[in-house]
Amino acid sequence: MNITTIIELENQEVESIVGAKLVFAQEQIEGNIIETCVESLQLNDSNEQISTDEAMEKVFQRLQQQGIIPPNIKEFSYEMPSCERLKSKTDQEAEIPQNIILTFMS
């Protein structure tokens, strides 16, 4: 029997663990539809950017160190924020998706 565990993290939690800020990319799909997704993460102490894969590996390792993820788990998957939304005339600031999902099986 496989048991799937889902850990939902807020953007700020991931940023704190990794020591970096999420960098979002926006793409205009149609006239009124914008897709927003995570492109990479920029380290807080430099202009260096790391991939989402590198960042989520750090999150995974930290959660293992804290005992949240069992030490025998070696593989995981993740889903970064992505959304399609309608653009309104009053859009001042992009609505940024707030949750990152990390999943593993035991």
TIZABA-26446 format. One record per atom (N, C-alpha, C, O): x, y, z; residue in three letters. Coordinates in steps of 0.001 Angstrom, whole numbers, padded with zeros to 6 digits, always signed. Layout:
XYZALA/...
//
This chain:
+000840-001166+000000MET/+000000+000000+000000MET/+000895+001243+000000MET/+001849+001330+000773MET/+000580+002190-000864ASN/+001286+003467-000895ASN/+000433+004526-000211ASN/-000786+004565-000381ASN/+001079+005373+000553ILE/+000404+006491+001199ILE/+000989+007763+000608ILE/+002203+007970+000629ILE/+000122+008607+000085THR/+000560+009875-000494THR/+000353+010986+000526THR/-000735+011135+001082THR/+001388+011753+000765THR/+001329+012881+001694THR/+001479+014164+000899THR/+002358+014287+000046THR/+000611+015114+001190ILE/+000647+016415+000524ILE/+000955+017467+001583ILE/+000280+017549+002609ILE/+001974+018260+001322ILE/+002331+019363+002214ILE/+002089+020655+001441ILE/+002656+020862+000368ILE/+001257+021506+001985GLU/+000943+022781+001338GLU/+001688+023890+002082GLU/+001518+024068+003288GLU/+002505+024623+001351LEU/+003305+025702+001924LEU/+002906+027029+001293LEU/+002602+027090+000102LEU/+002908+028074+002081GLU/+002670+029399+001528GLU/+003963+029917+000915GLU/+005056+029485+001283GLU/+003827+030843-000021ASN/+005004+031418-000679ASN/+006040+031880+000337ASN/+007231+031612+000179ASN/+005590+032576+001380GLN/+006505+033138+002368GLN/+007272+032042+003106GLN/+008435+032243+003457GLN/+006649+030889+003350GLU/+007331+029790+004020GLU/+008464+029252+003153GLU/+009562+029000+003650GLU/+008205+029077+001870VAL/+009234+028593+000951VAL/+010355+029623+000841VAL/+011533+029269+000880VAL/+009988+030895+000705GLU/+010997+031954+000612GLU/+011883+031974+001855GLU/+013094+032164+001744GLU/+011297+031782+003032SER/+012053+031777+004280SER/+013012+030591+004344SER/+014170+030751+004732SER/+012542+029412+003970ILE/+013385+028208+004000ILE/+014559+028339+003031ILE/+015690+027992+003371ILE/+014290+028836+001836VAL/+015314+028897+000786VAL/+016205+030131+000934VAL/+017346+030124+000471VAL/+015701+031187+001571GLY/+016454+032437+001660GLY/+016444+033172+000337GLY/+017450+033748-000077GLY/+015286+033147-000328ALA/+015155+033751-001656ALA/+013718+034200-001879ALA/+012804+033764-001179ALA/+013533+035060-002845LYS/+012203+035551-003220LYS/+011768+034902-004525LYS/+012568+034731-005445LYS/+010496+034546-004593LEU/+009939+033997-005824LEU/+009940+035058-006917LEU/+009585+036211-006674LEU/+010337+034664-008108VAL/+010310+035556-009270VAL/+009189+035048-010172VAL/+009217+033911-010641VAL/+008199+035914-010405PHE/+007038+035518-011194PHE/+007153+036025-012626PHE/+007686+037104-012885PHE/+006648+035229-013530ALA/+006554+035620-014933ALA/+005077+035717-015277ALA/+004264+034929-014794ALA/+004739+036679-016107GLN/+003360+036822-016552GLN/+003319+036727-018062GLN/+004198+037229-018763GLN/+002294+036081-018538GLU/+002117+035945-019974GLU/+000670+036269-020310GLU/-000256+035731-019703GLU/+000487+037141-021266GLN/-000858+037491-021721GLN/-001336+036369-022643GLN/-000778+036176-023724GLN/-002366+035628-022223ILE/-002882+034511-023004ILE/-003826+035028-024086ILE/-003686+034696-025263ILE/-004769+035827-023673GLU/-005703+036494-024580GLU/-005859+037908-024062GLU/-005190+038300-023105GLU/-006723+038665-024676GLY/-006908+040047-024266GLY/-007176+040231-022789GLY/-006643+041157-022178GLY/-007986+039375-022204ASN/-008368+039536-020804ASN/-007828+038447-019883ASN/-008198+038410-018710ASN/-006972+037569-020372ILE/-006480+036468-019544ILE/-004967+036560-019415ILE/-004241+036650-020405ILE/-004511+036534-018161ILE/-003080+036583-017859ILE/-002724+035333-017085ILE/-003436+034957-016154ILE/-001613+034672-017460GLU/-001116+033538-016688GLU/+000087+034005-015886GLU/+001012+034615-016422GLU/+000059+033710-014597THR/+001153+034060-013705THR/+001742+032773-013152THR/+001009+031919-012654THR/+003068+032625-013235CYS/+003693+031422-012685CYS/+005094+031758-012174CYS/+005663+032795-012517CYS/+005635+030867-011354VAL/+006975+031065-010793VAL/+008005+030712-011854VAL/+007967+029633-012446VAL/+008925+031638-012081GLU/+009979+031436-013074GLU/+011254+030906-012426GLU/+011904+030004-012955GLU/+011608+031484-011257SER/+012819+031102-010531SER/+012742+031736-009141SER/+011712+032294-008764SER/+013828+031647-008393LEU/+013922+032329-007102LEU/+015213+033121-007071LEU/+016252+032637-007520LEU/+015158+034338-006544GLN/+016343+035192-006444GLN/+016818+035190-004998GLN/+016068+035526-004081GLN/+018083+034803-004810LEU/+018653+034737-003462LEU/+018634+036108-002809LEU/+018900+037119-003460LEU/+018317+036140-001507ASN/+018199+037404-000780ASN/+019514+038163-000686ASN/+019514+039394-000696ASN/+020633+037454-000594ASP/+021917+038115-000376ASP/+022699+038395-001661ASP/+023851+038827-001604ASP/+022082+038153-002813SER/+022753+038443-004085SER/+021716+038553-005198SER/+020518+038382-004970SER/+022192+038838-006389ASN/+021297+038887-007546ASN/+021200+037538-008237ASN/+020543+037410-009270ASN/+021861+036519-007661GLU/+021853+035190-008261GLU/+020462+034576-008180GLU/+019765+034687-007171GLU/+020082+033925-009276GLN/+018802+033230-009297GLN/+019049+031727-009330GLN/+019992+031249-009959GLN/+018175+030989-008633ILE/+018256+029534-008654ILE/+016964+028987-009246ILE/+015923+029643-009207ILE/+017042+027791-009787SER/+015866+027191-010410SER/+014870+026747-009340SER/+015218+026603-008168SER/+013653+026539-009760THR/+012636+026037-008839THR/+013005+024638-008355THR/+012707+024283-007214THR/+013652+023836-009208ASP/+014082+022498-008794ASP/+015078+022576-007633ASP/+014950+021852-006646ASP/+016066+023458-007760GLU/+017052+023628-006689GLU/+016389+024096-005398GLU/+016696+023598-004314GLU/+015488+025046-005524ALA/+014811+025597-004354ALA/+013969+024541-003653ALA/+014003+024436-002427ALA/+013224+023767-004410MET/+012362+022767-003794MET/+013173+021615-003204MET/+012729+020979-002248MET/+014343+021338-003753GLU/+015239+020346-003149GLU/+015674+020829-001762GLU/+015743+020038-000821GLU/+015966+022122-001638LYS/+016332+022700-000334LYS/+015163+022596+000647LYS/+015354+022262+001816LYS/+013962+022883+000166VAL/+012776+022788+001022VAL/+012597+021350+001491VAL/+012364+021106+002675VAL/+012703+020402+000572PHE/+012561+018986+000894PHE/+013572+018575+001969PHE/+013214+017936+002958PHE/+014829+018946+001764GLN/+015882+018581+002718GLN/+015633+019203+004092GLN/+015833+018550+005116GLN/+015202+020453+004114ARG/+014929+021124+005394ARG/+013776+020443+006124ARG/+013846+020240+007336ARG/+012713+020087+005396LEU/+011577+019411+006019LEU/+011975+018028+006543LEU/+011432+017564+007546LEU/+012915+017375+005871GLN/+013434+016102+006385GLN/+014226+016329+007668GLN/+014090+015565+008623GLN/+015050+017370+007695GLN/+015840+017678+008891GLN/+014935+017966+010082GLN/+015266+017624+011218GLN/+013799+018593+009822GLN/+012857+018938+010881GLN/+011964+017759+011271GLN/+011164+017875+012200GLN/+012090+016630+010575GLY/+011300+015457+010892GLY/+009894+015463+010324GLY/+009087+014595+010657GLY/+009592+016425+009473ILE/+008264+016505+008865ILE/+008134+015452+007763ILE/+007078+014845+007590ILE/+009222+015249+007024ILE/+009273+014206+005997ILE/+010200+013104+006516ILE/+011327+013391+006919ILE/+009745+011852+006512PRO/+010585+010753+007007PRO/+011910+010650+006241PRO/+011964+010941+005047PRO/+012973+010237+006933PRO/+014299+010175+006294PRO/+014410+009140+005174PRO/+015307+009246+004338PRO/+013528+008150+005138ASN/+013609+007126+004097ASN/+013001+007574+002767ASN/+013135+006869+001767ASN/+012343+008720+002735ILE/+011751+009239+001500ILE/+012842+009884+000666ILE/+013569+010752+001149ILE/+012957+009464-000580LYS/+014011+009974-001461LYS/+013457+010757-002640LYS/+014167+011585-003211LYS/+012199+010516-003020GLU/+011618+011177-004189GLU/+010398+011987-003781GLU/+009655+011621-002870GLU/+010217+013093-004479PHE/+009055+013941-004234PHE/+008692+014666-005520PHE/+009468+014691-006475PHE/+007526+015242-005530SER/+007132+016102-006642SER/+006610+017395-006041SER/+006297+017463-004853SER/+006521+018409-006869TYR/+006011+019686-006369TYR/+005233+020401-007461TYR/+005376+020124-008652TYR/+004415+021318-007012GLU/+003627+022149-007920GLU/+003779+023589-007464GLU/+003412+023948-006346GLU/+004327+024404-008352MET/+004527+025817-008024MET/+003282+026609-008400MET/+002473+026156-009210MET/+003130+027793-007810PRO/+001948+028602-008126PRO/+001844+028912-009613PRO/+002820+029289-010261PRO/+000680+028749-010113SER/+000376+029107-011489SER/-001118+029362-011547SER/-001904+028621-010957SER/-001503+030385-012241CYS/-002931+030621-012347CYS/-003215+031387-013631CYS/-002370+032119-014146CYS/-004399+031199-014117GLU/-004915+032040-015179GLU/-006004+032880-014553GLU/-006853+032367-013824GLU/-005981+034144-014830ARG/-006987+035022-014241ARG/-007448+036028-015269ARG/-006760+036291-016255ARG/-008602+036581-015031LEU/-009125+037617-015906LEU/-008546+038954-015486LEU/-008487+039268-014298LEU/-008127+039724-016442LYS/-007597+041050-016180LYS/-008758+042032-016154LYS/-009594+042040-017058LYS/-008807+042851-015125SER/-009866+043859-015054SER/-009260+045235-015298SER/-008040+045401-015273SER/-010104+046198-015529LYS/-009620+047555-015796LYS/-008935+048158-014575LYS/-008138+049086-014710LYS/-009234+047647-013394THR/-008662+048204-012173THR/-007452+047422-011676THR/-007001+047639-010552THR/-006922+046521-012489ASP/-005743+045753-012079ASP/-004566+046689-011846ASP/-003998+047229-012795ASP/-004206+046879-010600GLN/-003039+047687-010264GLN/-001832+046793-010022GLN/-000722+047088-010465GLN/-002068+045706-009317GLU/-000992+044794-008961GLU/-001448+043378-009292GLU/-002613+043026-009108GLU/-000536+042596-009767ALA/-000880+041226-010149ALA/-001311+040425-008928ALA/-000708+040532-007860ALA/-002346+039633-009092GLU/-002731+038699-008040GLU/-001756+037546-008119GLU/-001641+036888-009153GLU/-001059+037305-007034ILE/-000038+036272-007040ILE/-000563+035045-006301ILE/-001016+035157-005162ILE/-000507+033882-006933PRO/-000929+032657-006258PRO/-000084+032443-005003PRO/+001101+032777-004993PRO/-000680+031891-003950GLN/-000006+031867-002646GLN/+000419+030509-002136GLN/+001022+030452-001064GLN/+000150+029407-002822ASN/+000471+028100-002261ASN/+001366+027275-003155ASN/+001246+027292-004380ASN/+002270+026549-002511ILE/+003165+025615-003196ILE/+002880+024242-002588ILE/+002810+024097-001368ILE/+002718+023250-003439ILE/+002355+021909-003003ILE/+003556+020974-003183ILE/+004129+020901-004270ILE/+003931+020267-002130LEU/+004991+019259-002179LEU/+004342+017933-001838LEU/+003613+017832-000851LEU/+004601+016906-002652THR/+003957+015598-002491THR/+005011+014492-002472THR/+005979+014533-003231THR/+004814+013500-001594PHE/+005668+012328-001615PHE/+004859+011099-001219PHE/+003811+011205-000581PHE/+005368+009921-001614MET/+004703+008660-001287MET/+005567+007847-000350MET/+006794+007841-000456MET/+004906+007156+000575SER/+005642+006277+001499SER/+004952+004932+001570SER/+005406+004043+002290SER/
//
